[in-house]
Amino acid sequence: MNETNAISVREIVRDIIELTDHLNSKEELKTAWREIRLALDYLSAKDSMFRSREELQEKLKKYDSDR
């Protein structure tokens, strides 16, 4: 991970902690959790896509070398 992205990740973590410390109602917590979870779902989906693509590329290379 490049330095800019690493800094962004640390900032997001700090922002989530700060946000959590300021949420005071069940509804605020529920809304924050729902929206953050959706963003994490998006991140997870992109991670899965990259891992699947790498796995497929490795299998294709192996297939091509076996010819």
N, C-alpha and C positions, 0 to 999 in steps of 0.2 A: 504494500500500500504506500502510495507516495505521501510525502509529508503534509501536503494540503488536505488530503482526504483523512489522514490520521488526526489532524487538528479538528476537522469537521466532526469526526466521530466523537472525539472527546467533548466538544462543545455540545453535541446532541445529548450525550450522557449527562453532562452537567445540567443542561436545560430540563431534562426529564426529572432529575432529582429536585431541582428548584421548583418546577411546576408541582410535583407531588407534595412538596412541603407547603405549598400555598393552597392546595385544594382542601376544602373544608366540608363539602357536603357529598352525600351519596350520589347525587345527580352529576355534580362536577367530576367526581372520580369515574363514574360510569362513562360519561362522554369522553373524557380524556383517554380512558383505557380503550374504548371502541376506536377512536381515531388513530391512536398510536398503534394499536394492533393491526389496523388496516395498512398502515405504512410498513409495519414489520412483515405483514403478509406479502406485500409488494417486493420488499427486499429479499425475502425468502424465495419467492417465485423466480426472481432474476438470478439468484444464486443457484437454484436448481437448474435453470436454463443453461447457465455457463458450465456447470458440472456435467450435465447431460451432453452438451455439445463436445466437451473435451473427451468424454468417454466414447462417444460416437466417432470422433476423429481418430482416437487411438485404435478402435476396432477396424476402421477403414484402412488405416496404415498397415495393420497386421494382415488384413485381408489382401491388400495389394502386394505385400511382401511375400505372401504364401503362393502367389500366382506363378 
